[in-house]
């Protein structure tokens, strides 16, 4: 029961990853692509959490934390670039 | 060995991924960039927090790290979405014509956003009387 629910949750996360990836590919402007990159990072953090649950290794959570930090810095830098650079 | 806490954790995981799914659906379906920022940030933030809580129910030893990731996301996600929305407004990304009010454009003269054509025509007739009727000033 619990394993089936976790598998269902992982499948739903994969579907949402594909939805956000569709906006990342199609997005008409650069800001669309940046916000879909942000969404992709958030869904990827949940993917790392699912990997940690599947492998039962808590060290993956450090990877998730560093990944969240790097994506935040990347989004801020790209937003500042869009604001000044055009 | 399945306990009651494991069941609660798995249900929280499913609820969180449902919020992620709705956020992704909103990011595909919403008509302009500001609505996409709303859908893509708020729903996914709540979904990720629910997933972190579910993982803490499944593995109580990881609670400290999960709390740290949750606090970090809770601080940084609204900040990044606000910076992105401000950048989109400053470079003049068009709003959909279903959105009637642009208060930031009223505060900054000459920065009214152009209207996109994806909404119904005439849907923005309910503006306040003090608002300038223009709106096509590409920056």
Backbone of each chain as ProteinMPNN parsed JSONL, in Angstrom:
{"seq_chain_A": "XXXXXXXXXXXXXXXXXXXXXXXXXXXXXXXXXXXXXXXXXXXXXXXXXXXXXXXXXXXXXXXXXXXXXXXXXXXXXXXXXXXXXX", "coords_chain_A": {"N_chain_A": [[0.832, -1.208, 0.0], [1.808, 1.313, 0.948], [4.118, 1.425, -0.622], [2.96, 1.361, -3.162], [1.594, 3.806, -3.152], [3.755, 5.559, -2.984], [4.979, 5.021, -5.426], [2.956, 5.9, -7.166], [3.012, 8.628, -6.541], [5.553, 9.272, -7.495], [5.186, 8.848, -10.218], [3.302, 10.845, -10.79], [4.874, 13.094, -10.257], [6.697, 12.835, -12.336], [5.003, 13.291, -14.531], [4.321, 15.975, -14.083], [6.83, 17.083, -14.377], [7.183, 16.672, -17.126], [5.16, 18.347, -18.122], [6.05, 20.93, -17.318], [8.414, 20.932, -18.706], [7.471, 21.017, -21.283], [6.534, 23.663, -21.437], [8.999, 24.855, -21.12], [10.291, 24.198, -23.509], [8.553, 25.267, -25.445], [8.092, 27.894, -24.703], [7.464, 31.297, -25.369], [9.071, 33.521, -24.773], [12.105, 34.725, -23.142], [11.74, 34.998, -20.413], [9.699, 33.231, -19.852], [11.098, 30.855, -20.226], [12.924, 31.018, -18.174], [11.294, 30.929, -15.863], [10.198, 28.427, -16.232], [12.482, 26.933, -15.986], [13.009, 27.337, -13.296], [10.778, 26.016, -12.203], [11.326, 23.43, -13.154], [13.594, 22.87, -11.673], [12.529, 22.756, -9.095], [10.819, 20.545, -9.298], [12.763, 18.686, -9.822], [14.098, 18.617, -7.393], [12.215, 17.318, -5.816], [12.363, 14.924, -7.165], [14.945, 14.086, -6.45], [14.437, 13.688, -3.771], [12.681, 11.506, -3.947], [14.468, 9.642, -4.961], [16.149, 9.436, -2.757], [14.375, 8.277, -0.947], [13.902, 5.851, -2.217], [16.435, 4.662, -2.292], [17.071, 4.722, 0.342], [18.954, 6.417, 1.526], [20.247, 8.995, 3.306], [22.067, 10.868, 2.51], [21.552, 11.994, 0.109], [19.962, 14.159, 0.518], [21.541, 16.347, 1.067], [22.518, 16.876, -1.454], [20.138, 17.756, -2.629], [19.742, 20.125, -1.2], [21.974, 21.725, -1.921], [21.472, 21.891, -4.615], [19.088, 23.352, -4.682], [20.047, 25.796, -3.704], [21.876, 26.536, -5.765], [20.159, 26.762, -7.96], [18.533, 28.851, -7.157], [20.388, 30.985, -7.068], [21.101, 31.029, -9.782], [18.668, 31.741, -11.042], [18.225, 34.295, -9.97], [20.454, 35.672, -10.989], [20.044, 35.472, -13.784], [17.652, 36.859, -14.007], [18.411, 39.441, -13.244], [20.132, 39.945, -15.327], [18.357, 39.956, -17.527], [16.892, 42.182, -16.869], [18.654, 44.351, -17.066], [20.013, 43.974, -19.452], [18.627, 44.105, -21.86]], "CA_chain_A": [[0.0, 0.0, 0.0], [2.679, 2.499, 1.023], [4.979, 1.431, -1.806], [2.15, 1.734, -4.321], [1.335, 5.247, -3.09], [4.995, 6.278, -3.322], [5.145, 4.899, -6.872], [1.996, 6.811, -7.802], [3.51, 9.998, -6.367], [6.697, 9.461, -8.397], [4.66, 8.971, -11.584], [2.702, 12.184, -10.913], [5.969, 14.064, -10.353], [7.225, 12.742, -13.694], [4.073, 13.962, -15.449], [4.45, 17.423, -13.924], [8.112, 17.446, -15.003], [6.98, 16.765, -18.572], [4.358, 19.543, -18.403], [6.887, 22.121, -17.213], [9.395, 20.852, -19.789], [6.797, 21.484, -22.501], [6.579, 25.115, -21.429], [10.398, 25.244, -21.31], [10.634, 24.087, -24.928], [7.7, 26.081, -26.301], [7.959, 29.239, -24.173], [7.77, 32.276, -26.41], [10.072, 34.532, -24.411], [13.161, 34.239, -22.262], [11.257, 34.934, -19.029], [8.996, 31.942, -19.776], [12.063, 29.758, -20.073], [13.545, 31.094, -16.844], [10.396, 30.429, -14.819], [10.067, 26.977, -16.329], [13.705, 26.361, -15.405], [12.795, 27.328, -11.85], [9.856, 24.908, -11.914], [12.027, 22.161, -13.389], [14.486, 22.625, -10.536], [11.739, 22.349, -7.934], [10.388, 19.169, -9.506], [13.948, 17.832, -9.708], [14.379, 18.431, -5.965], [11.355, 16.218, -5.367], [12.912, 13.696, -7.733], [16.064, 13.677, -5.595], [13.832, 13.143, -2.548], [12.193, 10.156, -4.25], [15.648, 8.782, -5.043], [16.612, 9.183, -1.386], [13.451, 7.322, -0.332], [14.061, 4.54, -2.847], [17.721, 4.087, -1.933], [17.164, 4.831, 1.795], [20.219, 7.056, 1.879], [19.971, 10.381, 3.65], [23.091, 11.788, 2.007], [21.027, 12.662, -1.077], [19.293, 15.414, 0.888], [22.528, 17.418, 0.903], [22.505, 17.209, -2.885], [18.94, 18.554, -2.879], [19.932, 21.471, -0.624], [22.916, 22.477, -2.755], [20.817, 22.127, -5.901], [18.152, 24.463, -4.477], [20.861, 27.017, -3.589], [22.427, 26.907, -7.067], [19.097, 27.195, -8.86], [18.107, 30.188, -6.719], [21.372, 31.96, -7.532], [21.011, 31.128, -11.237], [17.467, 32.48, -11.428], [18.425, 35.708, -9.637], [21.43, 36.257, -11.918], [19.445, 35.605, -15.111], [16.639, 37.914, -13.946], [19.109, 40.73, -13.281], [20.646, 40.12, -16.696], [17.248, 40.333, -18.399], [16.437, 43.521, -16.517], [19.597, 45.36, -17.522], [20.728, 43.707, -20.688], [17.883, 44.301, -23.109]], "C_chain_A": [[0.866, 1.258, 0.0], [3.579, 2.573, -0.199], [4.212, 1.826, -3.054], [1.868, 3.229, -4.33], [2.582, 6.047, -3.452], [5.27, 6.197, -4.823], [4.206, 5.805, -7.644], [2.469, 8.257, -7.715], [4.683, 10.261, -7.309], [6.221, 9.617, -9.834], [4.043, 10.356, -11.799], [3.778, 13.263, -11.013], [6.594, 14.034, -11.745], [6.331, 13.437, -14.704], [4.194, 15.482, -15.327], [5.779, 17.912, -14.479], [7.938, 17.604, -16.511], [6.172, 18.007, -18.948], [5.212, 20.804, -18.368], [7.938, 22.124, -18.319], [8.777, 21.291, -21.119], [6.801, 22.998, -22.569], [8.006, 25.606, -21.64], [10.788, 25.192, -22.78], [9.859, 25.112, -25.745], [7.775, 27.558, -25.98], [8.363, 30.358, -25.105], [8.852, 33.273, -26.033], [11.089, 33.928, -23.45], [12.672, 34.107, -20.83], [10.452, 33.649, -18.816], [9.976, 30.808, -19.516], [12.711, 29.804, -18.693], [12.594, 30.574, -15.768], [10.162, 28.933, -14.982], [11.327, 26.272, -15.857], [13.596, 26.286, -13.886], [11.874, 26.177, -11.451], [10.489, 23.554, -12.109], [12.951, 21.833, -12.221], [13.705, 22.15, -9.323], [11.271, 20.902, -8.085], [11.578, 18.214, -9.402], [14.338, 17.607, -8.257], [13.487, 17.317, -5.406], [11.81, 14.886, -5.951], [14.082, 13.17, -6.926], [15.532, 13.095, -4.287], [13.303, 11.729, -2.785], [13.351, 9.172, -4.384], [16.179, 8.443, -3.659], [15.696, 8.188, -0.675], [13.678, 5.921, -0.894], [15.357, 3.863, -2.411], [17.923, 4.017, -0.423], [18.511, 5.385, 2.233], [19.97, 8.537, 2.1], [20.963, 11.371, 3.098], [22.598, 12.528, 0.779], [20.361, 13.985, -0.729], [20.256, 16.593, 0.816], [22.609, 17.86, -0.55], [21.304, 18.093, -3.206], [19.111, 19.977, -2.358], [20.853, 22.32, -1.486], [22.293, 22.802, -4.105], [19.821, 23.278, -5.797], [18.907, 25.782, -4.402], [21.35, 27.473, -4.956], [21.327, 27.398, -8.001], [18.59, 28.584, -8.474], [19.081, 31.252, -7.222], [21.293, 32.138, -9.044], [19.817, 31.945, -11.679], [17.634, 33.966, -11.136], [19.366, 36.373, -10.642], [20.813, 36.459, -13.291], [18.39, 36.703, -15.115], [17.302, 39.289, -13.971], [19.656, 41.014, -14.672], [19.535, 40.555, -17.646], [16.82, 41.767, -18.14], [17.369, 44.592, -17.097], [20.0, 45.179, -18.973], [19.97, 44.025, -21.952], [17.923, 45.755, -23.539]], "O_chain_A": [[0.689, 2.151, -0.829], [3.788, 3.651, -0.754], [4.737, 2.54, -3.909], [1.897, 3.858, -5.387], [2.501, 7.071, -4.13], [5.732, 7.164, -5.429], [4.591, 6.407, -8.646], [2.351, 9.019, -8.674], [4.796, 11.355, -7.863], [6.774, 10.416, -10.59], [4.23, 10.969, -12.85], [3.624, 14.23, -11.758], [6.979, 15.075, -12.278], [6.817, 14.095, -15.624], [4.174, 16.195, -16.33], [5.862, 19.027, -14.995], [8.468, 18.539, -17.11], [6.451, 18.649, -19.961], [5.125, 21.647, -19.261], [8.315, 23.185, -18.816], [9.458, 21.86, -21.973], [7.044, 23.57, -23.632], [8.217, 26.647, -22.262], [11.534, 26.05, -23.252], [10.421, 25.756, -26.631], [7.554, 28.397, -26.854], [9.494, 30.374, -25.59], [9.498, 33.825, -26.924], [10.958, 32.786, -23.008], [13.118, 33.221, -20.101], [10.507, 33.046, -17.744], [9.725, 29.921, -18.701], [13.014, 28.764, -18.108], [13.02, 29.86, -14.861], [9.949, 28.232, -13.993], [11.261, 25.139, -15.381], [14.027, 25.314, -13.265], [12.145, 25.454, -10.491], [10.238, 22.627, -11.338], [13.08, 20.675, -11.824], [14.148, 21.255, -8.602], [11.314, 20.126, -7.131], [11.432, 17.077, -8.954], [14.848, 16.542, -7.91], [13.941, 16.481, -4.625], [11.663, 13.842, -5.316], [14.213, 11.962, -6.73], [16.09, 12.136, -3.754], [13.455, 10.856, -1.931], [13.243, 8.015, -3.978], [16.607, 7.317, -3.405], [16.163, 7.357, 0.103], [13.653, 4.933, -0.16], [15.39, 2.653, -2.187], [18.834, 3.337, 0.05], [19.127, 4.894, 3.178], [19.535, 9.246, 1.193], [20.752, 12.58, 3.191], [23.147, 13.572, 0.425], [20.211, 14.846, -1.596], [19.839, 17.716, 0.534], [22.749, 19.046, -0.848], [21.423, 19.06, -3.959], [18.674, 20.93, -3.002], [20.564, 23.485, -1.756], [22.551, 23.862, -4.674], [19.715, 24.091, -6.715], [18.465, 26.781, -4.968], [21.258, 28.656, -5.284], [21.537, 28.348, -8.755], [18.259, 29.395, -9.338], [18.665, 32.289, -7.738], [21.402, 33.258, -9.543], [19.929, 32.759, -12.596], [17.24, 34.808, -11.944], [19.115, 37.49, -11.093], [21.025, 37.5, -13.912], [18.24, 37.409, -16.112], [16.816, 40.201, -14.64], [19.651, 42.153, -15.14], [19.748, 41.431, -18.483], [16.433, 42.485, -19.062], [16.902, 45.63, -17.567], [20.3, 46.16, -19.654], [20.574, 44.199, -23.01], [17.35, 46.11, -24.569]]}, "seq_chain_B": "XXXXXXXXXXXXXXXXXXXXXXXXXXXXXXXXXXXXXXXXXXXXXXXXXXXXXXXXXXXXXXXXXXXXXXXXXXXXXXXXXXXXXXXXXXXXXXXXXXXXXXXXXXXXXXXXXXXXXXXXXXXXXXXXXXXXXXXXXXX", "coords_chain_B": {"N_chain_B": [[7.169, -3.672, 6.863], [4.48, -1.906, 7.739], [3.516, 1.033, 9.098], [1.272, 3.333, 10.77], [2.268, 5.894, 10.521], [3.816, 5.7, 8.231], [1.827, 5.424, 6.32], [0.547, 7.901, 6.487], [2.66, 9.519, 5.635], [3.007, 8.611, 2.972], [0.551, 9.376, 1.87], [0.791, 12.147, 2.124], [2.894, 12.545, 0.343], [1.614, 11.899, -2.092], [-0.323, 13.919, -2.163], [1.313, 16.211, -2.296], [2.599, 15.798, -4.783], [0.372, 15.976, -6.389], [-0.184, 18.712, -6.135], [2.126, 19.661, -7.397], [1.607, 18.714, -9.964], [-0.662, 20.203, -10.649], [0.46, 22.719, -10.632], [2.27, 22.515, -12.794], [0.418, 22.115, -14.833], [-0.936, 24.553, -14.753], [1.181, 26.155, -15.559], [1.381, 25.408, -18.184], [-1.147, 26.108, -19.192], [-1.851, 28.778, -18.602], [-2.509, 32.189, -19.646], [-0.695, 34.446, -19.878], [2.577, 35.798, -18.944], [2.697, 36.62, -16.3], [0.623, 35.352, -14.958], [1.57, 32.791, -15.314], [3.828, 32.848, -13.726], [2.642, 33.09, -11.205], [1.181, 30.618, -11.04], [3.218, 28.784, -11.402], [4.909, 29.143, -9.259], [3.62, 29.362, -6.685], [1.99, 27.053, -6.376], [3.842, 24.978, -6.792], [5.608, 25.458, -4.731], [4.065, 24.916, -2.424], [3.524, 22.231, -2.962], [6.094, 21.094, -2.884], [6.731, 21.543, -0.214], [4.831, 19.919, 1.042], [5.705, 17.431, 0.129], [8.204, 17.298, 1.354], [7.355, 17.191, 4.024], [6.006, 14.742, 3.976], [8.149, 13.004, 3.457], [9.529, 13.377, 5.826], [7.731, 12.149, 7.551], [7.988, 9.537, 6.651], [10.708, 8.895, 7.067], [11.877, 9.555, 9.97], [14.411, 10.214, 10.892], [15.582, 11.982, 9.186], [14.651, 14.48, 9.639], [15.743, 16.981, 10.351], [17.407, 17.867, 8.246], [15.474, 17.933, 6.247], [13.777, 19.885, 7.215], [15.493, 22.041, 7.018], [15.846, 22.242, 4.207], [13.199, 22.84, 3.546], [12.759, 25.33, 4.844], [14.615, 26.848, 3.455], [13.614, 26.758, 0.817], [11.208, 28.028, 1.296], [12.053, 30.589, 1.892], [13.454, 31.393, -0.434], [11.96, 30.93, -2.8], [9.619, 32.702, -3.16], [11.083, 35.061, -3.374], [12.672, 34.764, -5.715], [10.646, 34.533, -7.626], [9.44, 37.013, -7.416], [11.496, 38.73, -8.236], [11.76, 37.886, -10.864], [9.23, 38.57, -11.904], [9.329, 41.349, -11.658], [11.43, 41.918, -13.407], [10.257, 41.048, -15.794], [8.187, 42.883, -16.025], [9.641, 45.244, -16.315], [10.998, 44.918, -18.734], [8.887, 44.999, -20.373], [7.024, 42.913, -20.979], [4.099, 41.633, -22.532], [0.794, 41.883, -21.118], [-2.069, 39.722, -20.766], [-5.247, 40.43, -22.291], [-7.288, 39.944, -20.586], [-6.559, 40.722, -18.084], [-7.199, 43.451, -16.099], [-6.043, 45.556, -14.624], [-3.144, 47.449, -13.994], [-1.217, 48.224, -11.731], [1.454, 48.778, -11.138], [2.358, 49.846, -13.523], [0.852, 52.171, -13.452], [2.088, 53.531, -11.397], [4.525, 54.065, -12.5], [5.055, 56.218, -14.876], [4.693, 56.043, -18.405], [5.363, 53.418, -18.641], [3.406, 51.594, -19.303], [1.995, 48.445, -19.962], [1.902, 46.623, -23.025], [-1.009, 45.139, -24.471], [-1.757, 41.758, -24.84], [-3.224, 39.565, -27.315], [-4.73, 37.401, -26.501], [-6.979, 37.175, -25.0], [-10.545, 37.775, -24.493], [-11.905, 40.334, -26.579], [-12.562, 43.533, -25.268], [-12.763, 42.781, -22.693], [-11.539, 44.15, -20.722], [-12.902, 46.397, -19.929], [-13.678, 47.336, -17.515], [-12.159, 49.225, -16.165], [-10.739, 51.539, -13.781], [-11.789, 54.991, -13.491], [-9.705, 56.815, -13.465], [-7.625, 55.907, -14.901], [-5.179, 56.061, -17.445], [-5.991, 55.813, -20.915], [-4.3, 54.689, -22.692], [-1.683, 52.419, -23.438], [-0.04, 51.056, -25.084], [2.925, 51.123, -25.008], [5.741, 50.132, -25.86], [8.679, 49.245, -24.195]], "CA_chain_B": [[6.397, -3.302, 8.045], [3.811, -0.644, 7.46], [2.869, 1.645, 10.26], [0.334, 4.407, 10.455], [3.043, 7.064, 10.095], [4.19, 5.506, 6.832], [0.66, 5.686, 5.48], [0.371, 9.365, 6.439], [3.725, 10.055, 4.79], [2.746, 8.326, 1.558], [-0.565, 10.223, 1.429], [1.322, 13.506, 1.949], [3.657, 12.553, -0.911], [0.684, 11.947, -3.221], [-0.936, 15.257, -2.187], [2.311, 17.153, -2.786], [2.804, 15.668, -6.224], [-0.813, 16.525, -7.056], [0.019, 20.157, -6.255], [3.118, 19.872, -8.455], [0.951, 18.469, -11.248], [-1.522, 21.343, -10.961], [1.346, 23.826, -10.976], [2.732, 22.321, -14.164], [-0.728, 22.322, -15.725], [-1.134, 25.996, -14.834], [2.258, 26.747, -16.339], [1.087, 25.182, -19.599], [-2.428, 26.626, -19.646], [-2.115, 30.177, -18.294], [-2.373, 32.952, -20.891], [0.466, 35.329, -20.017], [3.744, 35.413, -18.157], [2.505, 36.898, -14.872], [-0.171, 34.238, -14.439], [2.424, 31.595, -15.258], [4.691, 32.967, -12.54], [1.816, 32.741, -10.05], [0.881, 29.182, -10.985], [4.405, 27.959, -11.331], [5.659, 29.287, -8.025], [2.884, 29.097, -5.444], [1.55, 25.658, -6.281], [4.973, 24.075, -6.649], [6.188, 25.619, -3.393], [3.255, 24.15, -1.472], [3.714, 20.81, -3.241], [7.393, 20.649, -2.387], [6.685, 21.491, 1.261], [4.083, 18.71, 1.426], [6.556, 16.259, -0.114], [9.206, 17.271, 2.427], [6.688, 16.715, 5.242], [5.76, 13.313, 3.821], [9.409, 12.294, 3.637], [9.834, 13.398, 7.265], [6.926, 11.11, 8.193], [8.505, 8.213, 6.28], [12.013, 8.689, 7.694], [11.986, 10.618, 10.982], [15.798, 10.594, 11.168], [16.027, 13.026, 8.261], [13.773, 15.64, 9.815], [16.466, 18.247, 10.448], [17.781, 18.292, 6.886], [14.252, 18.25, 5.494], [13.318, 21.193, 7.703], [16.407, 23.044, 6.448], [15.485, 22.428, 2.792], [11.894, 23.49, 3.496], [12.93, 26.74, 5.181], [15.344, 27.494, 2.36], [12.672, 26.947, -0.292], [10.188, 28.992, 1.715], [12.614, 31.932, 1.798], [13.993, 31.793, -1.733], [11.049, 30.813, -3.938], [8.913, 33.953, -3.433], [12.041, 36.093, -3.77], [13.045, 34.615, -7.118], [9.504, 34.815, -8.494], [9.212, 38.459, -7.436], [12.53, 39.349, -9.074], [11.43, 37.57, -12.255], [8.064, 39.346, -12.326], [9.751, 42.733, -11.834], [12.203, 41.99, -14.642], [9.333, 40.926, -16.916], [7.468, 44.153, -16.166], [10.53, 46.311, -16.774], [11.329, 44.797, -20.152], [7.682, 45.222, -21.148], [6.314, 41.728, -21.459], [2.681, 41.986, -22.626], [-0.218, 41.208, -20.317], [-3.241, 39.326, -21.526], [-6.276, 41.467, -22.213], [-8.225, 39.643, -19.511], [-6.12, 41.412, -16.875], [-7.662, 44.815, -16.292], [-5.402, 46.596, -13.826], [-1.683, 47.396, -13.962], [-0.901, 49.267, -10.752], [2.867, 49.157, -11.227], [2.456, 50.751, -14.659], [0.309, 53.476, -13.066], [3.069, 54.22, -10.578], [5.688, 54.461, -13.288], [4.469, 56.71, -16.129], [5.427, 55.642, -19.598], [5.692, 51.999, -18.606], [2.226, 50.745, -19.423], [2.305, 47.245, -20.721], [1.028, 46.323, -24.155], [-1.961, 44.059, -24.22], [-1.732, 40.67, -25.793], [-4.517, 39.344, -27.947], [-5.214, 36.046, -26.255], [-8.225, 37.174, -24.247], [-11.699, 38.298, -25.22], [-11.866, 41.789, -26.749], [-13.523, 44.235, -24.428], [-12.854, 42.204, -21.359], [-10.9, 45.027, -19.757], [-13.627, 47.663, -19.92], [-14.044, 47.71, -16.156], [-11.066, 49.943, -15.529], [-11.11, 52.709, -13.013], [-11.894, 56.168, -14.359], [-8.516, 57.637, -13.474], [-6.531, 55.237, -15.57], [-5.012, 56.494, -18.828], [-6.567, 54.849, -21.825], [-3.283, 54.138, -23.573], [-1.252, 51.111, -22.981], [0.858, 50.428, -26.036], [4.226, 51.78, -24.989], [6.827, 49.138, -25.688], [9.854, 49.866, -23.585]], "C_chain_B": [[5.778, -1.919, 7.813], [3.125, -0.138, 8.716], [1.941, 2.746, 9.796], [1.06, 5.66, 9.966], [3.477, 6.944, 8.637], [3.029, 5.814, 5.905], [0.405, 7.192, 5.357], [1.425, 9.99, 5.521], [3.477, 9.824, 3.322], [1.589, 9.169, 1.031], [-0.114, 11.673, 1.243], [2.152, 13.615, 0.674], [2.725, 12.673, -2.109], [0.029, 13.326, -3.316], [0.042, 16.302, -2.723], [2.546, 17.036, -4.271], [1.564, 16.082, -7.001], [-0.697, 18.043, -7.19], [1.06, 20.476, -7.319], [2.497, 19.717, -9.833], [0.072, 19.649, -11.633], [-0.685, 22.575, -11.301], [1.876, 23.719, -12.397], [1.632, 22.546, -15.177], [-1.027, 23.808, -15.878], [-0.051, 26.656, -15.651], [2.061, 26.502, -17.828], [-0.116, 26.007, -20.032], [-2.603, 28.128, -19.498], [-1.769, 31.093, -19.471], [-1.16, 33.873, -20.97], [1.486, 35.037, -18.923], [3.518, 35.607, -16.669], [1.663, 35.804, -14.227], [0.647, 32.966, -14.357], [3.354, 31.644, -14.059], [3.901, 32.598, -11.286], [1.625, 31.236, -9.93], [2.135, 28.369, -10.747], [5.188, 28.108, -10.058], [4.865, 28.882, -6.795], [2.535, 27.628, -5.302], [2.729, 24.722, -6.093], [5.662, 24.237, -5.295], [5.406, 24.811, -2.357], [3.438, 22.646, -1.702], [5.036, 20.287, -2.71], [7.414, 20.586, -0.864], [5.911, 20.265, 1.732], [4.922, 17.458, 1.221], [7.649, 16.15, 0.945], [8.592, 16.765, 3.725], [6.409, 15.213, 5.162], [7.019, 12.484, 3.994], [9.83, 12.281, 5.106], [8.972, 12.39, 8.023], [7.471, 9.721, 7.869], [9.809, 7.906, 7.0], [12.229, 9.786, 8.727], [13.427, 11.026, 11.296], [16.24, 11.783, 10.317], [15.345, 14.354, 8.509], [14.529, 16.962, 9.807], [16.856, 18.765, 9.071], [16.559, 18.687, 6.073], [13.693, 19.599, 5.912], [14.181, 22.307, 7.132], [16.074, 23.317, 4.985], [14.161, 23.175, 2.67], [11.983, 24.971, 3.811], [13.622, 27.486, 4.049], [14.42, 27.755, 1.18], [11.645, 28.015, 0.046], [10.731, 30.417, 1.674], [12.924, 32.318, 0.358], [12.985, 31.76, -2.864], [10.24, 32.084, -4.182], [9.845, 35.063, -3.894], [12.379, 35.984, -5.247], [11.867, 34.92, -8.036], [9.22, 36.307, -8.549], [10.241, 39.162, -8.313], [12.244, 39.094, -10.544], [10.255, 38.402, -12.751], [8.443, 40.806, -12.538], [10.565, 42.898, -13.115], [11.291, 41.908, -15.859], [8.555, 42.218, -17.124], [8.38, 45.235, -16.722], [10.907, 46.156, -18.227], [10.075, 44.776, -20.993], [7.052, 43.989, -21.738], [4.818, 42.023, -21.485], [1.825, 41.207, -21.647], [-1.317, 40.705, -21.241], [-4.335, 40.368, -21.35], [-7.346, 41.134, -21.194], [-7.832, 40.316, -18.208], [-6.423, 42.884, -17.033], [-6.781, 45.868, -15.679], [-3.897, 46.372, -13.819], [-1.202, 48.492, -13.028], [0.545, 49.704, -10.833], [3.097, 50.076, -12.416], [1.873, 52.117, -14.355], [1.32, 54.253, -12.236], [4.247, 54.721, -11.39], [5.193, 54.92, -14.649], [5.351, 56.353, -17.318], [5.787, 54.182, -19.627], [4.464, 51.117, -18.665], [2.515, 49.574, -20.346], [1.4, 47.127, -21.926], [0.147, 45.134, -23.839], [-1.806, 42.989, -25.274], [-3.118, 40.412, -26.327], [-5.154, 38.027, -27.597], [-6.523, 36.034, -25.48], [-9.382, 37.674, -25.103], [-11.524, 39.792, -25.446], [-12.941, 42.446, -25.903], [-13.624, 43.679, -23.041], [-12.26, 43.123, -20.306], [-11.589, 46.369, -19.723], [-13.947, 48.145, -18.522], [-12.893, 48.394, -15.447], [-11.598, 51.07, -14.665], [-11.098, 53.934, -13.907], [-10.606, 56.959, -14.445], [-7.378, 57.05, -14.278], [-6.385, 55.764, -16.992], [-5.436, 55.395, -19.79], [-5.537, 54.211, -22.736], [-2.861, 52.758, -23.137], [-0.333, 50.433, -23.955], [2.158, 51.214, -26.075], [5.287, 50.708, -24.8], [8.091, 49.813, -25.194], [11.063, 49.635, -24.478]], "O_chain_B": [[6.478, -0.912, 7.708], [2.272, -0.805, 9.302], [1.836, 3.049, 8.607], [0.552, 6.394, 9.118], [3.508, 7.929, 7.9], [3.216, 6.394, 4.835], [0.091, 7.696, 4.278], [1.117, 10.88, 4.728], [3.7, 10.715, 2.503], [1.624, 9.629, -0.111], [-0.57, 12.354, 0.325], [2.126, 14.644, -0.001], [2.991, 13.441, -3.034], [-0.158, 13.849, -4.415], [-0.34, 17.171, -3.506], [2.681, 18.047, -4.96], [1.675, 16.497, -8.155], [-1.061, 18.606, -8.222], [0.909, 21.444, -8.065], [2.803, 20.473, -10.755], [0.049, 20.059, -12.794], [-1.068, 23.378, -12.152], [1.928, 24.713, -13.122], [1.868, 23.1, -16.251], [-1.332, 24.279, -16.973], [-0.32, 27.62, -16.368], [2.518, 27.295, -18.651], [-0.114, 26.557, -21.134], [-3.428, 28.713, -20.201], [-0.834, 30.805, -20.218], [-0.633, 34.065, -22.065], [1.29, 34.153, -18.089], [4.066, 34.865, -15.855], [1.936, 35.374, -13.106], [0.456, 32.153, -13.452], [3.64, 30.616, -13.444], [4.403, 31.892, -10.412], [1.868, 30.646, -8.877], [2.129, 27.395, -9.994], [6.059, 27.284, -9.779], [5.368, 28.142, -5.949], [2.751, 27.026, -4.25], [2.64, 23.768, -5.32], [6.231, 23.282, -4.767], [5.988, 24.115, -1.524], [3.5, 21.875, -0.744], [5.107, 19.189, -2.159], [8.032, 19.694, -0.283], [6.293, 19.637, 2.719], [4.869, 16.531, 2.029], [7.986, 15.051, 1.385], [9.223, 15.999, 4.453], [6.555, 14.496, 6.152], [6.99, 11.408, 4.59], [10.412, 11.306, 5.582], [9.416, 11.831, 9.026], [7.423, 8.825, 8.712], [10.004, 6.794, 7.49], [12.725, 10.858, 8.379], [13.649, 12.074, 11.903], [17.165, 12.505, 10.687], [15.442, 15.263, 7.685], [14.013, 17.962, 9.308], [16.667, 19.941, 8.759], [16.594, 19.65, 5.307], [13.199, 20.364, 5.084], [13.682, 23.382, 6.799], [16.021, 24.472, 4.561], [14.006, 24.036, 1.804], [11.361, 25.788, 3.132], [13.259, 28.617, 3.725], [14.435, 28.843, 0.606], [11.258, 28.811, -0.81], [9.971, 31.359, 1.45], [12.681, 33.459, -0.035], [13.142, 32.513, -3.825], [10.17, 32.525, -5.329], [9.46, 35.908, -4.702], [12.378, 36.987, -5.96], [12.052, 35.499, -9.106], [8.809, 36.825, -9.588], [9.9, 40.087, -9.05], [12.455, 39.971, -11.381], [10.27, 38.887, -13.882], [7.956, 41.446, -13.47], [10.416, 43.892, -13.826], [11.511, 42.608, -16.847], [8.291, 42.611, -18.261], [7.938, 46.062, -17.52], [11.122, 47.157, -18.91], [10.154, 44.56, -22.202], [6.592, 44.011, -22.879], [4.306, 42.616, -20.536], [2.08, 40.034, -21.372], [-1.477, 41.198, -22.358], [-4.341, 41.106, -20.365], [-8.233, 41.952, -20.95], [-8.667, 40.471, -17.317], [-5.965, 43.512, -17.987], [-6.764, 46.997, -16.17], [-3.43, 45.245, -13.657], [-0.82, 49.571, -13.48], [0.846, 50.879, -10.62], [3.927, 50.984, -12.348], [2.32, 53.12, -14.912], [1.412, 55.476, -12.344], [4.897, 55.696, -11.011], [4.931, 54.08, -15.51], [6.579, 56.363, -17.238], [6.459, 53.738, -20.558], [4.473, 50.007, -18.134], [3.188, 49.708, -21.368], [0.23, 47.5, -21.851], [0.503, 44.253, -23.057], [-1.732, 43.284, -26.467], [-4.09, 40.986, -25.836], [-6.038, 37.564, -28.317], [-7.124, 34.972, -25.318], [-9.214, 37.961, -26.288], [-11.022, 40.471, -24.55], [-14.077, 41.976, -25.832], [-14.504, 44.081, -22.279], [-12.457, 42.898, -19.112], [-10.934, 47.39, -19.508], [-14.442, 49.26, -18.356], [-12.673, 48.17, -14.256], [-12.745, 51.496, -14.799], [-10.468, 53.926, -14.964], [-10.416, 57.708, -15.402], [-6.29, 57.623, -14.336], [-7.391, 55.902, -17.689], [-5.263, 54.207, -19.518], [-5.861, 53.285, -23.48], [-3.637, 52.024, -22.524], [0.124, 49.323, -23.686], [2.455, 51.891, -27.06], [5.679, 50.418, -23.669], [8.51, 50.84, -25.729], [12.165, 50.077, -24.151]]}, "name": "protein", "num_of_chains": 2, "seq": "XXXXXXXXXXXXXXXXXXXXXXXXXXXXXXXXXXXXXXXXXXXXXXXXXXXXXXXXXXXXXXXXXXXXXXXXXXXXXXXXXXXXXXXXXXXXXXXXXXXXXXXXXXXXXXXXXXXXXXXXXXXXXXXXXXXXXXXXXXXXXXXXXXXXXXXXXXXXXXXXXXXXXXXXXXXXXXXXXXXXXXXXXXXXXXXXXXXXXXXXXXXXXXXXXXXXXXXXXXXXXXXXX"}
